[in-house]
């Protein structure tokens, strides 16, 4: 089912996302030179915020800038996962 453009615009206004640049996982993966799966893993882990537009995933450009400004994210090596120092 397709939503009318006016309804999509109203929804985006309601959540404060009008005029926000949105990237697809493929677009971000190409920019970062990583796989689309890596982008999805970052989103799934909650490290990189994203929104759903229908069945599609979109990542706000401002979330990408914030992620980079925070220094990105590195997965802990398996042998130290869960170990507190």
C-alpha positions as YAML, in Angstrom:
chain: A
units: angstrom
residues:
- id: 1
  name: UNK
  ca: [0.00, 0.00, 0.00]
- id: 2
  name: UNK
  ca: [1.36, 3.40, -0.98]
- id: 3
  name: UNK
  ca: [0.84, 6.34, 1.32]
- id: 4
  name: UNK
  ca: [-0.23, 9.62, -0.28]
- id: 5
  name: UNK
  ca: [2.62, 12.15, -0.46]
- id: 6
  name: UNK
  ca: [0.70, 14.54, 1.81]
- id: 7
  name: UNK
  ca: [0.48, 11.86, 4.52]
- id: 8
  name: UNK
  ca: [4.21, 11.09, 4.27]
- id: 9
  name: UNK
  ca: [5.01, 14.82, 4.48]
- id: 10
  name: UNK
  ca: [2.78, 15.18, 7.55]
- id: 11
  name: UNK
  ca: [4.47, 12.22, 9.22]
- id: 12
  name: UNK
  ca: [7.93, 13.61, 8.55]
- id: 13
  name: UNK
  ca: [6.87, 17.01, 9.92]
- id: 14
  name: UNK
  ca: [5.45, 15.35, 13.04]
- id: 15
  name: UNK
  ca: [8.77, 13.70, 13.87]
- id: 16
  name: UNK
  ca: [10.86, 16.73, 12.92]
- id: 17
  name: UNK
  ca: [12.47, 15.20, 9.86]
- id: 18
  name: UNK
  ca: [11.40, 17.62, 7.12]
- id: 19
  name: UNK
  ca: [14.40, 18.71, 5.10]
- id: 20
  name: UNK
  ca: [16.63, 16.06, 6.66]
- id: 21
  name: UNK
  ca: [18.84, 14.30, 4.15]
- id: 22
  name: UNK
  ca: [18.29, 10.56, 4.23]
- id: 23
  name: UNK
  ca: [20.70, 7.97, 2.87]
- id: 24
  name: UNK
  ca: [20.01, 4.40, 1.90]
- id: 25
  name: UNK
  ca: [22.20, 1.65, 3.33]
- id: 26
  name: UNK
  ca: [23.70, 1.18, -0.14]
- id: 27
  name: UNK
  ca: [24.53, 4.89, -0.47]
- id: 28
  name: UNK
  ca: [26.20, 4.99, 2.94]
- id: 29
  name: UNK
  ca: [28.06, 1.74, 2.29]
- id: 30
  name: UNK
  ca: [29.43, 3.18, -0.96]
- id: 31
  name: UNK
  ca: [30.55, 6.38, 0.78]
- id: 32
  name: UNK
  ca: [32.29, 4.48, 3.58]
- id: 33
  name: UNK
  ca: [33.54, 1.69, 1.29]
- id: 34
  name: UNK
  ca: [32.02, -1.02, 3.46]
- id: 35
  name: UNK
  ca: [29.36, -3.63, 2.78]
- id: 36
  name: UNK
  ca: [25.67, -2.94, 3.08]
- id: 37
  name: UNK
  ca: [25.62, -5.67, 5.74]
- id: 38
  name: UNK
  ca: [28.06, -3.65, 7.84]
- id: 39
  name: UNK
  ca: [25.73, -0.63, 7.70]
- id: 40
  name: UNK
  ca: [22.78, -2.84, 8.69]
- id: 41
  name: UNK
  ca: [24.81, -4.27, 11.58]
- id: 42
  name: UNK
  ca: [25.52, -0.76, 12.89]
- id: 43
  name: UNK
  ca: [21.83, 0.08, 12.69]
- id: 44
  name: UNK
  ca: [20.77, -3.19, 14.33]
- id: 45
  name: UNK
  ca: [23.21, -2.67, 17.19]
- id: 46
  name: UNK
  ca: [21.67, 0.75, 17.85]
- id: 47
  name: UNK
  ca: [24.94, 2.57, 17.25]
- id: 48
  name: UNK
  ca: [23.69, 4.23, 14.06]
- id: 49
  name: UNK
  ca: [20.10, 5.54, 14.17]
- id: 50
  name: UNK
  ca: [17.85, 4.90, 11.20]
- id: 51
  name: UNK
  ca: [14.22, 5.23, 10.18]
- id: 52
  name: UNK
  ca: [12.00, 2.97, 8.13]
- id: 53
  name: UNK
  ca: [10.24, 4.31, 5.06]
- id: 54
  name: UNK
  ca: [7.94, 1.48, 4.23]
- id: 55
  name: UNK
  ca: [10.19, -1.56, 4.01]
- id: 56
  name: UNK
  ca: [13.24, 0.57, 3.24]
- id: 57
  name: UNK
  ca: [15.81, 1.71, 5.75]
- id: 58
  name: UNK
  ca: [17.02, 5.32, 5.69]
- id: 59
  name: UNK
  ca: [19.86, 6.80, 7.71]
- id: 60
  name: UNK
  ca: [19.66, 10.54, 8.46]
- id: 61
  name: UNK
  ca: [22.76, 12.45, 7.33]
- id: 62
  name: UNK
  ca: [22.88, 14.17, 10.72]
- id: 63
  name: UNK
  ca: [23.14, 10.74, 12.39]
- id: 64
  name: UNK
  ca: [26.07, 9.89, 10.11]
- id: 65
  name: UNK
  ca: [27.83, 13.16, 11.02]
- id: 66
  name: UNK
  ca: [27.23, 12.53, 14.74]
- id: 67
  name: UNK
  ca: [28.54, 8.97, 14.42]
- id: 68
  name: UNK
  ca: [31.74, 10.21, 12.77]
- id: 69
  name: UNK
  ca: [32.16, 13.07, 15.28]
- id: 70
  name: UNK
  ca: [31.89, 10.55, 18.13]
- id: 71
  name: UNK
  ca: [34.79, 8.57, 16.67]
- id: 72
  name: UNK
  ca: [32.80, 5.79, 15.04]
- id: 73
  name: UNK
  ca: [32.50, 2.35, 16.58]
- id: 74
  name: UNK
  ca: [34.73, -0.66, 16.82]
- id: 75
  name: UNK
  ca: [33.61, -4.13, 17.72]
- id: 76
  name: UNK
  ca: [35.30, -5.52, 20.83]
- id: 77
  name: UNK
  ca: [37.58, -8.49, 20.16]
- id: 78
  name: UNK
  ca: [35.95, -11.77, 21.15]
- id: 79
  name: UNK
  ca: [38.45, -12.54, 23.91]
- id: 80
  name: UNK
  ca: [37.69, -9.26, 25.73]
- id: 81
  name: UNK
  ca: [33.95, -9.11, 25.11]
- id: 82
  name: UNK
  ca: [32.15, -8.68, 28.41]
- id: 83
  name: UNK
  ca: [35.37, -8.34, 30.41]
- id: 84
  name: UNK
  ca: [35.46, -5.31, 32.64]
- id: 85
  name: UNK
  ca: [38.72, -3.72, 33.62]
...
